[in-house]
Amino acid sequence: MNNDDPLPLQAYRAAIDLDRPFVPAGQPVPPDQLAGLAETALALLHRQGAAQPREALRAALTRRHPVPMRPEVLTLLDSLLAGERVSRPTIAPEALPSVAENHPGSGYPAAKQVSTWRGDITTLGADAIVNAANDTLLGCFRPNHPCVDNAIHAAAGPRLRADCHTIMTRQRFPEPTGTAKITRGYHLPARFVLHTVGPIVRGPLRPQHEHALAASYRACLDLAAQVPQIRTIAFCAISTGVFGFPPAPAARIALTTVAEWLDENPARLDRVILVSFNAAAAALHHELLATWTR
């Protein structure tokens, strides 16, 4: 377990109702009502009408600071976000082939418990997904920014940022690199979100960057192990986006660290999924696993 976390789970678990299943305040609406609902939500948030109300609403929520929201607005947003969730396919972890199935000749030691998958992590029905956060832990405030932090907060809804704010208010300083926090997933198919700050690489890759990235993976796995409901967990490619970590060594560190943790914690997790968002990243996993030797 990572003992360097400045705010352990027990210090905020009750404050964010982590163990209470999320029940939306509003019922999901059908797809043909989503645009009208977005327009109504914009009006309640005192935003001007827009030609594309859903995009305007998403931008408004991305910029919005974690201040309390009126109950009627939350109810309306619940209906909208729940409607969007049911209109998208949810990918079941058990439907994904393991490394052992995809690469039967691989020497990868955790081949039966690990899957690699290319796709949108916000559609995965794992018990928990991992978010590559910044050190404020409040999500990305830049509309349409192509980071996974933005995508996860947009799909989960504003309660995710509110929970992160509750945690950070208790911590009172930025989240250190290589640690992790956990919240509920709200409108995501995943029940929980693990938030970790990976290393930022500007210039040559150094050993301290590699150690910090491995620490992020371990911190997420250690924290997930403290929540009995988590049996499956999906990782984004931590630090490989705007944080600048080279994808090839990042993939190797992810696979190695996950395998070591599973060996140290046998039977604690049923499946760990390493998610690639593009073809190049997926090819890295394929190449590494196809040539892995014990």
C-alpha beads as a LAMMPS data file, in Angstrom:
LAMMPS data file: protein, C-alpha beads

294 atoms
293 bonds

1 atom types
1 bond types

-500.0 500.0 xlo xhi
-500.0 500.0 ylo yhi
-500.0 500.0 zlo zhi

Masses

1 110.0

Atoms # bond

1 1 1 0.000 0.000 0.000
2 1 1 1.161 3.532 -0.738
3 1 1 1.797 5.170 2.637
4 1 1 2.742 8.522 1.117
5 1 1 -0.859 9.610 0.447
6 1 1 -1.370 12.824 2.445
7 1 1 -5.125 12.213 2.824
8 1 1 -6.056 8.546 3.328
9 1 1 -9.403 7.178 2.252
10 1 1 -10.883 7.098 5.742
11 1 1 -10.404 10.879 5.982
12 1 1 -12.940 11.585 3.216
13 1 1 -14.886 8.386 2.543
14 1 1 -17.980 9.397 4.516
15 1 1 -17.826 13.035 3.390
16 1 1 -18.488 12.039 -0.235
17 1 1 -20.818 9.099 0.541
18 1 1 -18.459 6.830 -1.346
19 1 1 -20.201 3.597 -0.410
20 1 1 -23.738 4.755 -1.215
21 1 1 -24.868 3.768 -4.737
22 1 1 -25.737 6.812 -6.819
23 1 1 -29.425 7.258 -7.600
24 1 1 -30.149 10.067 -10.109
25 1 1 -32.720 12.662 -9.096
26 1 1 -34.207 12.670 -12.605
27 1 1 -35.266 9.883 -14.947
28 1 1 -33.467 9.462 -18.309
29 1 1 -35.143 11.111 -21.284
30 1 1 -35.290 9.681 -24.834
31 1 1 -32.798 10.911 -27.446
32 1 1 -35.293 13.196 -29.196
33 1 1 -35.695 15.234 -25.998
34 1 1 -32.009 15.751 -25.201
35 1 1 -31.542 18.988 -27.186
36 1 1 -34.597 20.610 -25.608
37 1 1 -33.468 19.575 -22.140
38 1 1 -30.017 21.045 -22.760
39 1 1 -31.599 24.338 -23.784
40 1 1 -33.671 24.416 -20.597
41 1 1 -30.576 23.667 -18.505
42 1 1 -28.704 26.525 -20.166
43 1 1 -31.503 28.890 -19.230
44 1 1 -31.487 27.695 -15.614
45 1 1 -27.743 28.291 -15.496
46 1 1 -28.383 31.837 -16.772
47 1 1 -26.610 31.229 -20.075
48 1 1 -27.744 32.668 -23.376
49 1 1 -29.422 30.418 -25.933
50 1 1 -27.169 28.750 -28.480
51 1 1 -27.444 27.176 -31.915
52 1 1 -25.997 23.962 -30.430
53 1 1 -27.404 23.887 -26.899
54 1 1 -25.755 20.613 -25.846
55 1 1 -22.286 21.811 -26.791
56 1 1 -22.937 25.141 -25.086
57 1 1 -24.122 23.366 -21.944
58 1 1 -21.081 21.107 -21.920
59 1 1 -18.829 24.163 -22.210
60 1 1 -20.696 25.944 -19.403
61 1 1 -20.351 22.947 -17.083
62 1 1 -16.669 22.557 -17.987
63 1 1 -15.992 26.147 -16.931
64 1 1 -18.221 26.013 -13.857
65 1 1 -16.533 26.060 -10.464
66 1 1 -17.701 23.558 -7.818
67 1 1 -20.271 25.751 -6.129
68 1 1 -23.627 24.336 -4.942
69 1 1 -26.195 23.793 -7.690
70 1 1 -29.933 24.301 -7.298
71 1 1 -31.849 21.004 -6.877
72 1 1 -34.039 21.636 -9.920
73 1 1 -30.935 22.107 -12.085
74 1 1 -29.376 18.887 -10.775
75 1 1 -32.595 16.987 -11.460
76 1 1 -32.713 18.261 -15.018
77 1 1 -29.032 17.475 -15.603
78 1 1 -29.578 13.989 -14.191
79 1 1 -32.309 13.375 -16.756
80 1 1 -30.079 14.649 -19.556
81 1 1 -26.924 12.756 -18.552
82 1 1 -28.829 9.562 -17.766
83 1 1 -30.513 9.807 -21.165
84 1 1 -27.152 10.161 -22.873
85 1 1 -25.733 7.225 -20.952
86 1 1 -28.493 4.811 -21.928
87 1 1 -28.198 5.921 -25.552
88 1 1 -24.529 4.830 -25.655
89 1 1 -23.381 1.204 -25.595
90 1 1 -21.735 0.042 -22.375
91 1 1 -18.751 -2.270 -22.768
92 1 1 -18.698 -5.104 -20.220
93 1 1 -15.212 -6.022 -18.918
94 1 1 -15.992 -9.743 -19.091
95 1 1 -16.674 -9.366 -22.817
96 1 1 -13.084 -8.271 -23.464
97 1 1 -10.581 -11.022 -24.249
98 1 1 -7.668 -11.407 -21.868
99 1 1 -4.036 -11.155 -22.906
100 1 1 -3.903 -14.950 -22.679
101 1 1 -6.684 -15.188 -25.268
102 1 1 -5.328 -12.504 -27.578
103 1 1 -1.659 -13.516 -27.266
104 1 1 -1.601 -17.244 -26.386
105 1 1 2.169 -17.440 -26.797
106 1 1 2.965 -14.417 -24.643
107 1 1 5.093 -14.798 -21.543
108 1 1 3.288 -11.943 -19.808
109 1 1 2.811 -13.152 -16.194
110 1 1 -0.655 -11.629 -15.632
111 1 1 -2.034 -12.741 -18.994
112 1 1 -5.228 -14.262 -17.561
113 1 1 -6.180 -11.201 -15.490
114 1 1 -5.271 -8.346 -17.851
115 1 1 -6.978 -7.110 -21.010
116 1 1 -5.907 -4.419 -23.427
117 1 1 -8.630 -2.526 -25.260
118 1 1 -8.865 0.367 -27.680
119 1 1 -11.869 2.601 -27.087
120 1 1 -13.602 5.274 -25.020
121 1 1 -12.999 4.665 -21.324
122 1 1 -16.220 6.513 -20.438
123 1 1 -18.215 3.647 -21.995
124 1 1 -16.564 0.874 -19.958
125 1 1 -18.725 -0.819 -17.365
126 1 1 -15.785 -1.688 -15.108
127 1 1 -16.291 -1.248 -11.374
128 1 1 -13.740 1.586 -11.492
129 1 1 -11.959 3.603 -14.135
130 1 1 -8.807 5.678 -13.707
131 1 1 -8.687 9.369 -14.541
132 1 1 -5.404 11.115 -15.359
133 1 1 -6.007 14.245 -13.290
134 1 1 -4.135 17.488 -12.751
135 1 1 -2.967 18.420 -9.260
136 1 1 -6.089 20.458 -8.448
137 1 1 -8.118 17.241 -8.917
138 1 1 -11.042 19.384 -10.123
139 1 1 -10.999 18.374 -13.760
140 1 1 -10.194 20.353 -16.893
141 1 1 -11.772 23.797 -17.179
142 1 1 -11.077 24.164 -20.912
143 1 1 -14.126 23.418 -23.100
144 1 1 -13.490 20.837 -25.833
145 1 1 -9.986 20.116 -24.562
146 1 1 -9.153 16.572 -25.749
147 1 1 -7.885 15.239 -22.403
148 1 1 -9.351 12.209 -20.649
149 1 1 -9.938 14.338 -17.535
150 1 1 -12.354 16.502 -19.530
151 1 1 -14.142 13.508 -21.053
152 1 1 -14.644 11.755 -17.726
153 1 1 -15.975 14.838 -15.926
154 1 1 -18.309 15.646 -18.828
155 1 1 -19.830 12.153 -18.829
156 1 1 -20.039 11.841 -15.035
157 1 1 -21.652 15.229 -14.442
158 1 1 -21.027 18.093 -11.987
159 1 1 -21.240 15.957 -8.836
160 1 1 -17.829 14.508 -9.726
161 1 1 -16.160 17.913 -9.495
162 1 1 -18.073 18.655 -6.285
163 1 1 -16.715 15.462 -4.678
164 1 1 -13.176 16.281 -5.774
165 1 1 -13.600 19.749 -4.272
166 1 1 -14.715 18.207 -0.974
167 1 1 -11.613 16.025 -0.933
168 1 1 -9.226 18.823 -1.836
169 1 1 -10.758 21.192 0.714
170 1 1 -9.891 18.624 3.376
171 1 1 -6.412 18.077 1.978
172 1 1 -5.705 21.826 1.624
173 1 1 -2.855 21.502 -0.882
174 1 1 -2.417 20.139 -4.431
175 1 1 -2.475 16.415 -5.070
176 1 1 1.082 15.034 -5.152
177 1 1 2.315 13.090 -8.146
178 1 1 2.015 9.342 -7.742
179 1 1 -0.912 9.277 -5.292
180 1 1 -4.622 8.687 -5.888
181 1 1 -8.098 9.584 -4.642
182 1 1 -11.444 7.910 -5.311
183 1 1 -14.968 9.186 -5.934
184 1 1 -18.210 7.742 -7.201
185 1 1 -18.654 7.670 -10.981
186 1 1 -22.183 9.130 -11.073
187 1 1 -23.430 9.025 -14.690
188 1 1 -20.536 6.899 -15.920
189 1 1 -21.135 3.161 -16.354
190 1 1 -18.290 2.707 -13.839
191 1 1 -19.400 3.005 -10.219
192 1 1 -16.108 4.581 -9.108
193 1 1 -13.420 6.880 -10.511
194 1 1 -9.830 6.804 -9.291
195 1 1 -8.035 10.112 -9.831
196 1 1 -4.243 10.131 -10.056
197 1 1 -1.656 12.739 -11.024
198 1 1 1.027 11.263 -13.215
199 1 1 4.439 12.803 -13.889
200 1 1 4.856 15.658 -16.371
201 1 1 7.705 15.092 -18.830
202 1 1 9.262 18.109 -20.492
203 1 1 12.520 17.179 -22.135
204 1 1 14.361 13.842 -21.741
205 1 1 12.666 10.988 -19.907
206 1 1 14.406 10.406 -16.564
207 1 1 14.306 7.575 -14.009
208 1 1 12.306 9.735 -11.597
209 1 1 9.583 10.070 -14.243
210 1 1 9.420 6.301 -14.613
211 1 1 9.292 5.738 -10.852
212 1 1 6.528 8.336 -10.490
213 1 1 4.423 6.746 -13.232
214 1 1 4.735 3.323 -11.627
215 1 1 3.722 4.919 -8.315
216 1 1 0.521 6.260 -9.907
217 1 1 -0.469 2.788 -11.094
218 1 1 0.307 1.240 -7.705
219 1 1 -1.550 3.988 -5.828
220 1 1 -4.692 3.365 -7.878
221 1 1 -4.503 -0.390 -7.370
222 1 1 -3.824 -0.022 -3.634
223 1 1 -6.748 2.354 -3.236
224 1 1 -9.084 0.153 -5.266
225 1 1 -8.173 -2.755 -2.987
226 1 1 -9.650 -0.805 -0.049
227 1 1 -13.090 -0.770 -1.700
228 1 1 -14.647 -4.260 -1.655
229 1 1 -17.071 -3.472 -4.499
230 1 1 -14.178 -3.068 -6.942
231 1 1 -13.284 -6.266 -8.769
232 1 1 -12.541 -4.792 -12.210
233 1 1 -10.566 -1.635 -12.960
234 1 1 -9.705 0.129 -16.223
235 1 1 -6.699 2.414 -16.653
236 1 1 -6.311 5.199 -19.150
237 1 1 -2.746 5.693 -20.402
238 1 1 -1.642 7.908 -17.505
239 1 1 0.585 10.890 -18.413
240 1 1 0.875 10.056 -22.119
241 1 1 -1.339 12.918 -23.333
242 1 1 -0.671 16.562 -22.525
243 1 1 1.670 15.479 -19.688
244 1 1 4.181 14.378 -22.317
245 1 1 5.273 10.907 -21.152
246 1 1 6.518 8.917 -24.178
247 1 1 3.917 6.226 -24.991
248 1 1 6.266 3.251 -25.475
249 1 1 7.986 3.323 -22.057
250 1 1 4.651 4.285 -20.456
251 1 1 3.023 1.129 -21.859
252 1 1 5.885 -1.025 -20.602
253 1 1 5.689 0.513 -17.112
254 1 1 1.915 0.036 -16.999
255 1 1 2.091 -3.632 -17.971
256 1 1 4.998 -4.356 -15.621
257 1 1 3.534 -2.540 -12.610
258 1 1 0.105 -4.115 -12.993
259 1 1 1.610 -7.604 -13.285
260 1 1 3.766 -7.084 -10.186
261 1 1 0.805 -5.812 -8.165
262 1 1 -1.421 -8.713 -9.198
263 1 1 1.317 -11.149 -8.233
264 1 1 1.562 -9.506 -4.792
265 1 1 -2.226 -9.410 -4.362
266 1 1 -3.508 -12.692 -5.812
267 1 1 -7.263 -12.985 -6.334
268 1 1 -8.006 -9.414 -5.198
269 1 1 -9.069 -8.252 -8.684
270 1 1 -10.767 -10.219 -11.432
271 1 1 -9.684 -8.062 -14.368
272 1 1 -7.445 -5.061 -15.064
273 1 1 -7.991 -3.323 -18.405
274 1 1 -5.390 -1.082 -20.032
275 1 1 -7.197 1.265 -22.392
276 1 1 -5.728 2.742 -25.576
277 1 1 -7.508 5.642 -27.211
278 1 1 -5.814 5.418 -30.618
279 1 1 -4.356 2.846 -32.975
280 1 1 -0.732 3.741 -32.249
281 1 1 -1.122 3.125 -28.519
282 1 1 -2.990 -0.133 -29.142
283 1 1 -0.156 -1.282 -31.413
284 1 1 2.355 -0.667 -28.619
285 1 1 0.450 -3.006 -26.295
286 1 1 0.204 -5.613 -29.052
287 1 1 3.929 -5.491 -29.813
288 1 1 5.010 -5.595 -26.159
289 1 1 2.739 -8.501 -25.264
290 1 1 3.494 -10.518 -28.380
291 1 1 7.212 -10.446 -27.549
292 1 1 7.033 -10.603 -23.738
293 1 1 9.286 -13.214 -22.176
294 1 1 9.301 -14.417 -18.587

Bonds

1 1 1 2
2 1 2 3
3 1 3 4
4 1 4 5
5 1 5 6
6 1 6 7
7 1 7 8
8 1 8 9
9 1 9 10
10 1 10 11
11 1 11 12
12 1 12 13
13 1 13 14
14 1 14 15
15 1 15 16
16 1 16 17
17 1 17 18
18 1 18 19
19 1 19 20
20 1 20 21
21 1 21 22
22 1 22 23
23 1 23 24
24 1 24 25
25 1 25 26
26 1 26 27
27 1 27 28
28 1 28 29
29 1 29 30
30 1 30 31
31 1 31 32
32 1 32 33
33 1 33 34
34 1 34 35
35 1 35 36
36 1 36 37
37 1 37 38
38 1 38 39
39 1 39 40
40 1 40 41
41 1 41 42
42 1 42 43
43 1 43 44
44 1 44 45
45 1 45 46
46 1 46 47
47 1 47 48
48 1 48 49
49 1 49 50
50 1 50 51
51 1 51 52
52 1 52 53
53 1 53 54
54 1 54 55
55 1 55 56
56 1 56 57
57 1 57 58
58 1 58 59
59 1 59 60
60 1 60 61
61 1 61 62
62 1 62 63
63 1 63 64
64 1 64 65
65 1 65 66
66 1 66 67
67 1 67 68
68 1 68 69
69 1 69 70
70 1 70 71
71 1 71 72
72 1 72 73
73 1 73 74
74 1 74 75
75 1 75 76
76 1 76 77
77 1 77 78
78 1 78 79
79 1 79 80
80 1 80 81
81 1 81 82
82 1 82 83
83 1 83 84
84 1 84 85
85 1 85 86
86 1 86 87
87 1 87 88
88 1 88 89
89 1 89 90
90 1 90 91
91 1 91 92
92 1 92 93
93 1 93 94
94 1 94 95
95 1 95 96
96 1 96 97
97 1 97 98
98 1 98 99
99 1 99 100
100 1 100 101
101 1 101 102
102 1 102 103
103 1 103 104
104 1 104 105
105 1 105 106
106 1 106 107
107 1 107 108
108 1 108 109
109 1 109 110
110 1 110 111
111 1 111 112
112 1 112 113
113 1 113 114
114 1 114 115
115 1 115 116
116 1 116 117
117 1 117 118
118 1 118 119
119 1 119 120
120 1 120 121
121 1 121 122
122 1 122 123
123 1 123 124
124 1 124 125
125 1 125 126
126 1 126 127
127 1 127 128
128 1 128 129
129 1 129 130
130 1 130 131
131 1 131 132
132 1 132 133
133 1 133 134
134 1 134 135
135 1 135 136
136 1 136 137
137 1 137 138
138 1 138 139
139 1 139 140
140 1 140 141
141 1 141 142
142 1 142 143
143 1 143 144
144 1 144 145
145 1 145 146
146 1 146 147
147 1 147 148
148 1 148 149
149 1 149 150
150 1 150 151
151 1 151 152
152 1 152 153
153 1 153 154
154 1 154 155
155 1 155 156
156 1 156 157
157 1 157 158
158 1 158 159
159 1 159 160
160 1 160 161
161 1 161 162
162 1 162 163
163 1 163 164
164 1 164 165
165 1 165 166
166 1 166 167
167 1 167 168
168 1 168 169
169 1 169 170
170 1 170 171
171 1 171 172
172 1 172 173
173 1 173 174
174 1 174 175
175 1 175 176
176 1 176 177
177 1 177 178
178 1 178 179
179 1 179 180
180 1 180 181
181 1 181 182
182 1 182 183
183 1 183 184
184 1 184 185
185 1 185 186
186 1 186 187
187 1 187 188
188 1 188 189
189 1 189 190
190 1 190 191
191 1 191 192
192 1 192 193
193 1 193 194
194 1 194 195
195 1 195 196
196 1 196 197
197 1 197 198
198 1 198 199
199 1 199 200
200 1 200 201
201 1 201 202
202 1 202 203
203 1 203 204
204 1 204 205
205 1 205 206
206 1 206 207
207 1 207 208
208 1 208 209
209 1 209 210
210 1 210 211
211 1 211 212
212 1 212 213
213 1 213 214
214 1 214 215
215 1 215 216
216 1 216 217
217 1 217 218
218 1 218 219
219 1 219 220
220 1 220 221
221 1 221 222
222 1 222 223
223 1 223 224
224 1 224 225
225 1 225 226
226 1 226 227
227 1 227 228
228 1 228 229
229 1 229 230
230 1 230 231
231 1 231 232
232 1 232 233
233 1 233 234
234 1 234 235
235 1 235 236
236 1 236 237
237 1 237 238
238 1 238 239
239 1 239 240
240 1 240 241
241 1 241 242
242 1 242 243
243 1 243 244
244 1 244 245
245 1 245 246
246 1 246 247
247 1 247 248
248 1 248 249
249 1 249 250
250 1 250 251
251 1 251 252
252 1 252 253
253 1 253 254
254 1 254 255
255 1 255 256
256 1 256 257
257 1 257 258
258 1 258 259
259 1 259 260
260 1 260 261
261 1 261 262
262 1 262 263
263 1 263 264
264 1 264 265
265 1 265 266
266 1 266 267
267 1 267 268
268 1 268 269
269 1 269 270
270 1 270 271
271 1 271 272
272 1 272 273
273 1 273 274
274 1 274 275
275 1 275 276
276 1 276 277
277 1 277 278
278 1 278 279
279 1 279 280
280 1 280 281
281 1 281 282
282 1 282 283
283 1 283 284
284 1 284 285
285 1 285 286
286 1 286 287
287 1 287 288
288 1 288 289
289 1 289 290
290 1 290 291
291 1 291 292
292 1 292 293
293 1 293 294
